[in-house]
Amino acid sequence: MKTKSIKRMLASILMAFESFIVFFATLAGFGLKVADGPVVWAVGLTLSFLLIMTPAVLGRKGSYAFGWVLQAAIVAIGFWLVPMFYIGGVFACMYAWAMIAGGTIDKAKLAFERANGNVVQTENQEVFTIENDDKKD
């Protein structure tokens, strides 16, 4: 049986929701004329696209680090659109929580499965246990 990583699920949910927030921030930046129109659309839509596509590769090598790069980029948008410092900061904190809590839950699930002698296959490793059929008469 293959189990889904809670860390991956939490990060995926967060990034998908965050992509919509970045899109709406793009609309606000365009309306407030914080930069040239095509630049605002290029940056905003690129970040939105990356945020909505990153959950597809989460769990692979370097993917969670790439998520941190996206969080930093969103906070950096605050130099042009000041409320994004706050919004990006909140999302960066939620991403940190997803990494910490998700990793902790995944480790607890693995320990629970090991203790119960079940065969566990996670996204990163496989654990096999051998059960003895010693019958006591």
HELIX and SHEET records of a PDB file:
HELIX    1   1 ILE A    6  GLY A   31  1                                  26    
HELIX    2   2 GLY A   37  MET A   53  1                                  17    
HELIX    3   3 THR A   54  ALA A   56  5                                   3    
HELIX    4   4 SER A   63  ALA A   76  1                                  14    
HELIX    5   5 ILE A   77  PHE A   79  5                                   3    
HELIX    6   6 PRO A   83  ALA A  115  1                                  33    
SHEET    1   A 2 VAL A 120  GLN A 121  0                                        
SHEET    2   A 2 GLU A 126  VAL A 127 -1                                        
END                                                                             
